[in-house]
Amino acid sequence: MSKKGFQLNRVFLLVEGSDAGMRAAAYAVDLAQALGASVHALSVVETDTMSHLLSRSILVQSEMAELAEEMSKNARKHLDYVEGLCQQKWVPVETEQLEGSIHRSVLEALSKTPHDLLILGSFQATMTQRDLAAHEKQLIIESAPCPVLLIK
């Protein structure tokens, strides 16, 4: 296929700290560099689950606040890592950190601005019933308005 038939201008990257997520970040930056695209890196602090745990008295408010702060710091650290990768390779990057449901946040961000490709770290399909991150990724894949690339 000629380059004219394949345009990749904006890559959307779901940033998360798993090994597959970090490999996806490196791949997204390399791909964007090779094709002259920009990267939109999004990290989501999953507060919906924490709110549910709070409502069921599994967490108390002080634990939730502490956990949310720690998760927010980790999300920022991962976004800074991606931003650094992009800067090293002269790839334009936009970073964003949201709170809430991962799949709803990703789909909302994708609906605001068109993207040519969504990249995320892989997961084991057999874990979607037991693992929140895997389940959220499956929901994203099923509803994404653009092609999705999973990185192992």
C-alpha positions in Angstrom: 0.0 0.0 0.0 1.4 3.4 -0.9 1.9 6.0 1.8 -0.9 8.0 0.2 -3.4 5.3 1.0 -2.3 5.0 4.6 -2.2 8.2 6.7 -1.3 8.1 10.4 -1.3 11.6 11.9 -2.5 11.0 15.4 -1.8 8.0 17.6 -3.7 7.6 20.8 -1.9 5.8 23.6 -3.5 4.4 26.7 -0.7 4.8 29.3 -0.5 2.3 32.1 2.3 0.9 34.1 2.2 -2.8 33.1 5.1 -4.3 31.2 2.9 -4.6 28.1 1.8 -1.0 28.7 5.4 0.3 28.7 6.2 -1.7 25.6 3.1 -0.2 24.0 4.4 3.3 24.9 7.8 2.6 23.3 6.1 1.1 20.2 3.7 4.1 19.8 6.5 6.6 20.0 8.7 4.6 17.5 5.7 4.3 15.1 4.8 7.9 15.4 8.4 8.9 14.7 8.6 6.7 11.6 5.4 8.0 10.2 5.6 11.6 11.2 2.6 11.4 13.6 1.9 12.9 16.9 1.0 11.0 20.1 -1.9 11.7 22.5 -1.0 9.9 25.7 -3.8 9.4 28.2 -3.5 7.9 31.7 -6.7 7.2 33.8 -6.8 6.9 37.5 -9.6 4.4 38.1 -11.7 6.1 40.7 -15.0 4.5 39.8 -13.9 1.2 41.4 -12.7 3.0 44.5 -16.0 4.8 44.8 -17.8 1.5 44.6 -15.5 0.0 47.3 -16.2 3.1 49.5 -20.0 2.7 49.1 -19.7 -0.9 50.2 -17.6 0.1 53.2 -14.6 -1.9 51.9 -12.6 1.3 51.8 -12.9 4.3 54.2 -12.7 7.8 52.9 -9.1 8.3 54.1 -7.9 5.1 52.5 -9.6 6.1 49.2 -8.0 9.6 49.3 -4.6 8.0 50.0 -5.0 5.4 47.2 -6.2 7.9 44.7 -3.2 10.2 45.4 -0.8 7.3 45.0 -2.4 6.2 41.8 -2.4 9.8 40.5 1.4 10.1 41.2 2.0 6.8 39.4 -0.1 8.0 36.4 1.9 11.2 36.2 5.2 9.3 36.4 4.1 7.1 33.5 3.0 10.1 31.4 6.3 11.8 32.1 8.1 8.7 30.9 6.1 8.8 27.6 6.7 12.5 27.3 10.4 11.9 27.7 10.4 9.2 25.0 8.6 11.5 22.6 11.1 14.4 23.3 14.1 12.1 22.7 12.6 11.2 19.3 11.2 14.7 18.4 7.7 13.3 18.3 4.9 15.9 19.1 3.1 14.7 22.3 0.0 15.8 24.2 -0.4 14.2 27.7 -3.6 14.0 29.6 -4.6 12.5 33.0 -8.2 11.8 33.9 -10.1 10.2 36.7 -13.0 7.8 36.5 -13.7 4.7 34.5 -10.9 3.8 32.2 -13.0 2.7 29.2 -15.4 5.6 29.5 -12.5 8.1 29.8 -10.7 6.6 26.8 -13.8 6.5 24.6 -14.8 10.1 25.6 -11.3 11.3 24.7 -11.4 9.5 21.4 -14.8 11.0 20.6 -13.5 14.6 21.1 -10.7 14.4 18.6 -10.3 12.0 15.7 -7.3 9.6 16.0 -6.0 7.2 13.4 -4.9 4.5 15.7 -5.3 3.5 19.4 -2.4 1.6 20.9 -2.5 -0.2 24.2 -0.7 -3.0 26.0 -2.1 -6.5 25.6 -3.9 -8.6 28.1 -5.0 -12.2 28.5 -8.5 -12.6 27.2 -9.1 -15.3 29.9 -8.6 -12.6 32.6 -11.4 -10.2 31.5 -13.8 -11.6 34.0 -11.3 -11.4 37.0 -9.0 -8.6 36.1 -10.3 -5.0 36.0 -7.6 -3.7 33.7 -8.2 -6.5 31.2 -12.0 -6.0 31.3 -11.6 -2.3 30.8 -9.3 -2.9 27.8 -11.8 -5.3 26.3 -14.6 -2.7 26.6 -12.3 -0.2 24.8 -11.5 -2.5 22.0 -15.2 -3.4 21.4 -16.2 0.3 21.2 -13.2 2.2 19.8 -14.0 4.4 16.8 -10.6 3.7 15.2 -8.3 0.8 14.6 -6.7 -0.7 17.7 -3.2 -2.1 18.0 -2.4 -4.4 21.0 1.3 -4.7 21.9 2.5 -7.8 23.7 
